[in-house]
Amino acid sequence: MANILKEIYEKTAEYTAFYTGGDIQWTTDGAHLLCQCDDVIKIIDVNTLSTVLSIGESDENTESDQIYTFQMSHDNESIVTAHKSGLMKLWDRNTGKQQKIWRSGHKGPVARLAFDSTDVSIASGGSDGNIRLWNLTHHTCTSSLRGALGVFTVLKYHPDTTKQLIFGAADDTKIRSWNSTNGKESVIYSGHFSKVTSLLFTSDGEHMVSSGRDRVLILWKLNESKALKVIPVYESIEAALILPQTFKIPNFTKKFETEGIYVACAGEKGVIKVWNMQMSRLMYEQSNSLVSPATEEGGLAIQHLLFNQARNVLSVVTVDHNIIIHDLETFGCVKQLIGFTDEILDIIFIGKEDTHIVVATNSRDIKYYELQTMNCQIIKGHTDIVLSLASFPTKPQMFVSSSKDNSVRIWLQDANNDIKCIGIGIRHTASVGSVFTSQTSCDFFTSVSQDNCLKVWQVPKDIKTFDQKIKSSHTELAHQMDINCVAVSPNDKMIATGSQDKTVKLWTEDLTLLGILKGHRRGVWCSRFSPVDQVVLTSSADSSIKLWSIADLSCLKTFEGHESSVLKIEFLSKGQQIISSGADGLLKLWTIKSSECKMSLDNHDGKVWSLAVTKDECLLITGGSDSKLVTLKDVTIERREEKNKERELQILQEQELMNLLHDKKMVKALKLALRMERPLHVLKIVNEILRNGNDKLFETLKEINNTQKETLIRFATEWNTNNKNCHAAQLVFNILTPEIISGNLNLPNLDSFIEGALPYSERHYERLTNLLQDLNLITYTVNCMQPHAIKNT
């Protein structure tokens, strides 16, 4: 089959952020996660990763009101949100409809919310150090609890309703309890010296455990202000939970219902630890953590720990918005959800059938997605932001990455679709901004860096050994300014580098300079060799794309259409077309021969940094600064087939219309011409009918339905603009105006009809005025139509 030029790519899927930080909760059945995402709460189906419902979305005309915190009721039926405006809102969790709205009454924002165990009352803890208790049935404030200082960090009702206690901790680091009925302060627990981050109640109802940034876990007896146990954990704790009595974790056997309070906690180091509070002993420390530790002392790696009993899973929510779900018994990773990817810097397809994509985001971790399900794995190895990715065409399971940590890495996808690092290169002295692989083999790859150097690296022969040190075979000081891109020719004989110095340089495989391409007015962002011709394609911050001859280094063509920097380019259709993405958020498809832009898509809200194309060019994936992955499918053949079918149908209908006219079957011919949207054919038919008298037209119009009559009125309005055709138009108006008055015909714009139906004589004008009196439009007719009538008179 001949190579068909692409004409259109159509968006088939879009993957956007669903968790941008803040509160997050499981539903009891474990089917959904409620995630705070900017100004809304998104309910995510854990199995399909799709957004089931968004709560709190504002209309286009309404200013958004930021959600500071939210809480879901124990029965999973209601959600209460606290907003920047000082309002609190009650929502139905199943429909997303707002049920109540009221003012919090706090002097400042609400920091924490808590439902009581009956879901009748909710407590709001503000930044003013006060707690307000609200009765949701009567929509009233029942108590105001005072005593704390600063912003509340923890707020919880005791699960035993008979105790009628509510607990809170604020900036003064003291845990306070109040009687929820009369509002009197009960016991003050002093023991922490820094922010209290969690408060847990044991199943016996007599003890509680607190954690804090002061690197300790404290066990308390409920009615005693003195701590029973203070356990140093040697890291800032941000999240903790009490494990159920019958839990199982690896390498730890516990007799059934053995006494003990087992607390899982996590924070600064990025690993989950399980402590026996009564024995002050570390019982388990996670060894397979996918979370990087905090970069600085006292920082955070894990923000939330969530336990779901229905699934028996423990969820880790990281500081960079990843949600990692672990099976509690094996502690193996069940699923990873990427809540927010920040800027997407590069994308590549890997696998023999392009079944997976690898994504470099504004993170040290690489995201590895299965394309069909978008299940994600986090690939760890780099110690700073990953900037560029490149796969080997001859071995699609292998790819290369480069990073701000001055290193390059080679990765291999194994038979189980797991990714392993087989080589590390650390010879650059600055951020490595771009990499490109050999096109005819998997023996070498190239890299360019902010140290202005171009390097050629040798791929190790042994791909079963992990983390090997790799060496560069050639190094060259290529440019005097930052190098943005590198590309290797299809035969591996030539290398191109593009720099901020506005030039592209061509090199041999042993880095001998062949020539310099000069012509761009600003830095060059991307360069590509044609798969079939001796030409190089470059894109620049000057908003242009240029095609260069390798033979004489001359510029053959310039493509202009982007409004700002062109960031990524690729050849399509065996070198006959170009696909480009820019900082203007546009994706453009160009045909080289005609220099024509065939398609322009606006799917992104910011810079489109990355663009990946499958080997068969049927699928595109773009990513950019808006944290959005967009999948596009080539629908050129489908659209052409649809047009061919429409054209065939049109020919058949035209033939049928000619046959009907020939056989003098005017009613059928009129109906068909109206359905085909042919005003001139309809006019000819109407004039043909009028030859047999006006009464014949009246009888014919009785035979067509209301939809066809409305189409006829629209056509008659067009005819009425021409003196030659106004007679037929006026007759149609005269026949159908009574039906308009009676309301049988639904005209989208009655005013336009009146103005379009304006006759060319005063006699018709007066007649139309009389007919429209029943619609009380006489004022409109006199004021708006009379000048035309006077002119015609």
N, C-alpha and C positions, 0 to 999 in steps of 0.2 A: 504494500500500500504506500502510495506517495506520501511524503511528509507534509501534513496539513498545517498551515500557519495557524497559530493560536489567535483567537479573537476576544475571548472573554473568560475570566476566572470568576467563579461565584463562591461567596462565603458559605461554608458548610457548617462550621463550628467556631465557637469563640470561648476561650477560657480566661475568665477574669478573676480578680481577687475576691475572696469571700470572707477573709479574716484579716483585719489590719491591726490587731492588738486590742486589748481590753478584756472584757468578760467573755466567757465561753462556757456552755453547759451541755451535758448529755440529756436527752429524753430518757425516761425510765426504761423504755423497751430497747434502748440502744440503737434505734433505727436512724435517729437524727441528731445533729449537732446544731446548737444555736450559737452563732458567731457574730460578734460585733464587727461591723464592716463600715468604716466611715460614719455616715449619718443614719445607717439602717442596721437592723438585725437580720441576718440571713439564716434561714433554716436549711441545712444541707443534708441530703440523703447520703448516708455514710457508704452505702454499697455502690451507688452510681456516681457519686461526687457532684450531683446536679443540685441546683438551688431550687428547693421546693416552694419557698415563700420568702418574700422580703417584707419585714415589718418596719413601718415608720417612713416609708417613701413619701416624699412631698411632691406636690404638683409642680409643673414648670413655673407657674405664677406665684407659688408660695416659697418663701425663703426657708431653707433647710434649718432644722434645729438640732444641733449636735447632741448625740446621746452620750452621757458621761458614764452611766452604768445601767445594768438591767438585772432582773431576777425573774426566774420562772417559778410558778407555784409547784407544790409537791405533786399535785394531781396532773400536772403538765397541761392544764387547760388555759391558764392565764399568764400574761407577762406584764410586769410593771417596768417602765423605763423612766429614768431621770434625765432631764435635758438641761442644756446650757441656759435656756431662758428662765430656769427656775420652775418649770412645769413638770408635773409627773403625770404619766399617761398609763392607762390600763388597756391591754390589748387581748383579743381572743387569739390564742395560739394556733388554732386550726384554720381560721379564716383570715387572720391578719387585720381584722377590723378594730378600730378604736372604740372602746366602750365607755371610758370615763377620762376626764382630764381635770386636774386641779393644781393649785399652786402649792409648792412644798412648804413655804413659810420659813425656810432657812435663810440665814444671812450669808449667802454664798451658795456654791453648787453642792449637790448631793453626791457624796463619794461612795456610799455603800447602801444596799437594800437587803432586807431579809424578811421572808415569809415566816409566820408561825406555823406549827405543824398542822393546824386545822385549815390553813389558807384563808382564814377570815380576816386576819390582821397582817399589816406589813409595816416594818420599821424602816425609817430613812435616817441615815447618819450623815450629817453635813460637815462642811469644812469649818463651821462655827462651833464645833465641839458639842452640839446638841443632837439628841435623838428624838424623833417624833414618831409616835405610834398612830397608825391610821386604821380605822374600821372600814373595810372595803364594802361592806353591806350598806352602811349608812353614809359612807363617804365623809367621815368626820375624823378630826384629830382627837384621840382619846387621852393622850398624855404627851408631855414634853420632858425628856430626861436630861438632866444637866449634871455637870461635874467634871466631864472630860475636857481636855485642852487640845485644840488643833484639829486636824483633819482625821476622820475615822479611817482606819486601815482594815479593821475587822469588825463585823457586826453579825451576831447570830442569836437566834432563840434557842433555848435548851429544848431538845426534842421531847422531853417528858413534860406534857402539858400541866400535870399536877404541880410541878415545881414553880410554874409561872415566873420564869426567869429569862432575862435577856442580857446578853453579854456584848461588850464593845471595847475596842482599844483604839486609842488615837495617838497623836504625836507625843504625848507625855509618857508613852511606853507602858502605862499601867493598864491592866485589864480590869474593867469595872463590871459589876452586875447590878441590875435593878429588878425590882418586882414589876412585872409587866401589867399588873392590875392596878396598883395604887401609885406606881411611878417612884417609889422610894428606893434610894440607893441601898444595896445589900452589902456585898463583900468586895474589897479592892485587893487585887492580886498584884503584888510588886515583886519583880524578879528579873524582868528584861531591862536591858540598858540601851536598846536600839529598837527600831521599828518592829512591831509585832506583825507577822505576815499571815498566820493562820491560827485557828482555834478549833479543836476537835473534842468531841464528847464520846466517852466510852459507852459500851452497850449496857453496863451495869447502872449507868446514870449517876454514878457517884464520883467519877474522876473526869478530868479533862487534860488535854495536852496542847501546849502552845509552842510555836516556833517563831524565830525572829532573825533579823539581820545580825544579831550579836553572836551568831554561830552556836546557839544552844537550843536544845529541846527541853521543855520543862513539864514535869508531871505534877498536877495539882489535885488535891482533894477538894470537892466542890465547895464545902462550907469553911475551908481553912485558907487563910491568906498566905500561909507559908508554903513554899514549894516542897513537894515530897522528894523529887529527883530533879537534878539539873545535869543534863548530859551534853558535854561538848561534842560538836560534830565537825568542827574545824573547817566550816565553810558557811557563807551566808545562805540561809534557807528562805526560799520564796514560796514554796508550796509543800504541803504535807497532808497526809490522810491516814486514817486508821484502817488497817486491813481487817476483813471479816474473820470470824473465829476459825473458819475451816479453810483458810487459804492454803495454797501450795505454791512454792517457788523452787527453782532449780537448786540443787546442791544443798538443800536444807530440808530436813525431815523433822516434823513436829507431831507429837502425839495428839490425837484427836481431842479437841476441847481442853488442851493444856492451858493452864492459867498464864496470862501474859497479855500485855498491851503492845501490839506490833504496829509500828508507825513507819510508813514509807515517806521519805522526804527527798527533796531535790532543790538545787539552786545554782550556786556559782560554778561548780565543777562539771555540771552537765550529766551527772550520773545519778541513778536512783539508789538509795541506800535504805535498808530495812533495819530498824532498831527495836530491840525488846526493852521497853521503857522500864519495866520493873527490875530487870537484870542489868540495865545500863550496858547492854552488849550489842555490838554490830553483828547482825545475823546474816546479812546478804549485801553485797555490793555489785551493781551491774557491771558486766565486763564487755557487753556488746553495744554500748551506747553509740547512737548516731548523732549525738549533740556535741558540738565543739565547746570546750570550756570558755568561760568569760575571758576576754582579752586583758582585762585589768583587775586587780584585786578589789573585791567588793562589788564587782559587776555581776550581771545576771546572764545565765545561759538558759535556764528553764523558768518559765513564769507560772505555769499551772500544772497540777497533777489531777487527773480526773479518773475515778473508778466507776465502771459500769457493771453492776452485778448480773444483769441479763446476759451480757456477752462474756463476762469474766475477763475483762480487759482493763489495762491501765494505760491511760493516754497521757502523753507528755506534750505540752505546748511550749515551744521554744521561743526565745526572744526574737528570732527572725521569722516568726509566724508559721512555723512548720508544726503539724500535728502528727505525732508518731504514736501508733496504737500497738501496744505489746500484749501478747497473750500472757496472763498472769502465771500460768503453770510452767510454761517453757521459757517465758520472757523473750521469746522470739518476736521479731517485728511482723505484725499481721498486715499493716497498711500504713502508708505515709500520705498525708494530705498537705499540699502546699497552699497555705492560706493566702500568701502574698509573695510575689516573686521579685518585687522591686523592679528595677530596669532590666530588661532582657537584652543582653549584649550580643549573644550569638546563638545560633541554632544549627545543628547538623542532623541528617538522617543517618542511622547506622543499622546494621543487620542486612542479610542477603536480600530480603524482600522489603527493605525500608520499613521494618515493623516497629522500630523504636526511634525516638528523637533524644538528643542530648542538648541540654539548654544551659548556657552560661548566664547567670544573673549577677546582680550586684552583690555577690557573696563569694566566699571562699569555697563553698560547696557547689558541686555540679549536680543539676537535676537530670535524672534519667527516666524518661516516660515510656511506657508501653502505649503506642499510638491508639490502639483500638479502645482501650479502657481508660487511658490517661492515669493509670496507677503509676506512682512515682517512687523512685529510690533516690536517696541522697548519696552521692559519691564524695567521700572525704579524701583529702590528700594535700591539696594546696593550702597554704597558710595565709593567703591574701586573695583579693578579688580575682576571679577567673575572667580573662578578657577575650580570649579567642579560642575557637575550636576548628578542627579540620579532620576529615575522615579519608581513608585510603580507598580509591575506587577499585583497586585490584583485591583488596581485603576489607570489605565493608564492616567487619566486626572490630576493626582496629581504628583508633582515632587518637589525635594529639590535642593537648590543651596547653595554653600559656596563661601566665598570671602576673599580677603585680608583685608576687614574691620573687621575681627575677628568674623563675624556673619554667621549664617545659616538661610535660609528662606524656608518656605513651600509655594508652589504656587498651585492654582487650576484653571483648564480650565473650564469655565462655558458653558452653553448651547449655547451661542452666540460665542463661541470660543475665548472669551476674557480671559485674565489671571489676576487673583487677588492674592495678598499675604494674606494668612490666618494665618501665624505664623512667629515669629522672635525669634531666639535664640542667645544670646549675652554672653554666659558664657566663651568662649575661650579667651585667652589673646594674641593670635598671629594669623597669617594668617591660615585660615582653608583650607587645600589643597585637601581634598577628602571627599566625602560623599557616603553612600550606604544605601539602604532602606531595610526594612523587605520584605521577599519574599513570605510569606504565609498570610500576613495581611497588613493593613496600619496603624498599631498601633505605630510603632517606626521606627527610622532610626539612623544611626551611623555617626560619623564624627571624623576626625583626624586633628591635627593642628601642626604648628611649635612650639607650647608650649609643644610638646611631649606627649600630652594627647589624650586618646581615650574616647569619650563620647557617651552615648546612650540617645537619646531624645524621649520624648513622643509626639505623634501627638495629637493635641487637638480634642476632640469629636465634638465640634461645628465648622463646616466648613463654616458656613454662616457669621461668624464674621471675619472682616479683621484685620490684623496686631496685632494678639494676641501675648502676651509674652509666649514663651514655655520654659519648664524646662527640664533639663537633669536628668534622673533617676539614672545613674551610670557614674562615672568618674574614669579613671585609668591612672597613669603615665606609659605609655606602653613601650616607648623606651627612650634611652638616646640621640638619634639623631633625626633629622627631620623624620617624618612619611610621606611617599609618598602616601600610598594607604590603603584602608580598604575594606573588602568584607564580606558579610553575607551568610551563607550556605543556601541551598534550603529549609531546615526545620526550619530555624531561631534559631537553637540550638548552632551555633558556629560562631565566628567572627575571621577573619584573618587580621593582620596588617603587612605591609611591610615598612621597614625603610632604611635610609641611612647607618645604622649600619650593612648592608648585611644580615640581618635575617628577617624571617617571624615568627610572634608569633600567636598562636592559643588560643582563649579565649572562655569561656562559655558566655551565654547570660547575666549573672550577672558579667562579666569581671573577672572571675577566670582564671588564666593562666593554659592552658592545656599542652603546649609544645612549643618548639622552633625549627624551621627548619633552619639548618645551612648548607651552601655549596656554596652559591653565592660568587663571589670574589669582587663584588661591590654592591652599593646600589640597593634595590629592588624597581622597578617602579610600578608593578601591580601584583595583586593576584586575583584568581578566584576559587571558589569551583565547582567541577564537578556536573552537574545536576543529575547524576545517580550513580556515584561511590564514594567511600570514599577516594577521592584524592583531592589535592590542586595543582593548576597550578600557577607558579610564573614566572615573567620576570624581567630581571636585566640590569644594565648598563654594565655588563660583556658580553653582546651580546647573552646571552643564555636564554632558556626557560627550566624550570625544572618541572617535575611532581613528587609530593610527596605523600607518603602513610600517611593517618591520623592515622592509627592504630599504626605504629611503628616509624613514623616521618622519614622514610628513603626516599632517592631519588630513584625513580623508573626509570626515563628516563630523558635524557637531549637532547634538540633539539638545534642544532647549525646551523646557516646559515645567520643570520643577521650580518652586518659588524660593527654595533655600537649598542647603547642602544636599547633594546626592550621596548617600552613605553606602549603599550596597548595589551591585549590579551583577547580573548573570546572563550568559548567552542561552537562548532557547532555539528550538526548531532547527537543529544542526547549524547553528551560527547565523540563521536568517533573522532572528528576532532578539530583543533585549528586554529583560525585566529589571526594573530599577525601583529602589525605595529611598525616601528622603526624609530630611528633618521637618518637612512640611506635613508629614503624616500620610503622604500619598504613595500608592503603588502604581507604577505606570508600565504599560506594555508597548514596545516600539517595534516597528518593522523597518529593518535597516535599508532595504532597497528604496522604499518610498519616503523614508524619514518621517513616517506618520506615527502618531501616538494612537494605538488601537483601543486602549482601555486606560482608565484612570479610576482607581478605587480609594476611597477615604474611610478606612476601617479603624484608624488609630487616632488618638487624641494628642499625640506627641511624636517625637522622633522615632522613625522605624529603623532601628539599628541592625536588625537581623533579618535575613531572608534565606530560606532553605528550599531546594527543589529536589523532588524525587528523580530517580534515574530515568523513568519514563515520562517525566515532566507533567504528569497528570495532577500532581498535588503540590501546593505551595504552603509553607507556613511562615508567617511573619511575626515578629515580636519587637517591642519597643519600650520607650520610657514610660508608657501608661500601664505597665505590668500586665499586658494583654497578649495572649497567643491567639492568632487568627489562622484558621485552616481554610484554604481555598482550593476548589476543584476546577479543572479545565472542563468547561461545558460547551466548547466550540462545536463539537460534532452533534451533540444533542440539540443545540440551538439551530444548527443548519438543517437538521432533520425536521424540527418543528416548522421552520420556515418553508421547507419543501412541501410538507403536508398541507400547510395553510395555502400555499400557492396552488397545489393540486386541487384542493377543495374550492378555491376561488375560481379556477378555470372551469370546473364542473358546474358551479353555480352560474357563472356567466353563460355557459352553453345552455343551461336549463332556462335562464332568463330569456335568451334569444328565442328559444323554442316556444316559450309561453307567449311572447310578443307576436311571433309568427302565427300562432294558432288563435290569437285574439283573446287569450284567457287573461283579461286585464286584472281581475282581483288577485289571482295567484301571482301574477307578475309584479303587482304593486307590493304584495306582502314580501316577496323574495327580495325585491330591490331595497325595501326598507330594512330588512334583516341584513343585507349586504352593505348598508350604509352608503348608498349610491345616490346622492341628491340629483344629479343630472338625469339618470335613468328614471327616477321617480317623477321628475318634471316632465319628461317625454311621455310617460304613461298617463299623467294627469292631463296633459294637453290632448293626448289621443282620446281619452274618455270624454273630454269637454267637446269634442267634435260631435258627439251624439247628444249634447245638451247638458245644461247645468244640473238637471235633475238626475242624470246618470251618475255624475260625480257624487251627488248626495247619497244615492243608493249604494255606490261602491264603498264610500267611507264608512257606511254602516257595517260592512262586512269585516273590517279590520278591528283588532283589539285595541285597548287603551294605550298599551306600550307603543304600538305601531303608530297610533294617532299622535302621541307625544313626539315621536321621531319625525313624523310628517310636519308638525308645527315648527320644529327646529329647522327643517329643510326650507319650509315656506318663508321663514324669517330671512334665510340667506337669499332666496329668490327675490324677495321684496326690495332688495338693495339695487335691483336692475330694472329699469323701465320696461324692458321687453318681457320680463317674467312676472311683473307685479300683478297682472290680471289673474293668473292662476293662483298666486299667493293670496290675494284678497278673497277669492272664492273659497279657498281652504279655510281662511280665518273666519269668514262669514258662517260657514257650515259648523266649525268646531268651537266657536266662541261660546255658544250656549252651554256646551258641556264643560267648558272651563268655569263658567259662572256657577254651574250646579255643583262643581267640585269633583266631577267624575275624572277629570284629567289632573294629574299632579305635575305642575311645572316647577322646576327648581328655582326659577327666578321670574316671577310674574312681571316685575318692572321691565326686565329686558324684553319679555314678550310684547308688552304694550308698545315699547319704543320700536321694536322690530316690526310689529304689525301695523305701524303708522301708514295709512294709505296716502296716495298721491293726490287726492282730491278732497275738497271740503265736504262733499256729500258723504263720502265714506268716513271721514273724520267724525261727523255728527252721528252717523249710524253706530260707529264703535263706541262713542261716548254714551249713547243711550243704552247700549247693551251692557256697559260696565257700571251703570248706576247701581245695579243690585249688589255690586261688590264694594260700594262706597268708595270707589276710586275716582269719582268725578273731579275731586280736588286735584289729585295727581294729574289727571288728564288735562285739565285746564291750565294748571301751572307749568307743567313740563312739556306738553305736546303742542300747545297752542302756537308757540313761535314757529314750529315747523309748518303748521297748517297755514299760518299767515304768509309764510315764505312761499308755499306752494300756490296759495291763492294769488 
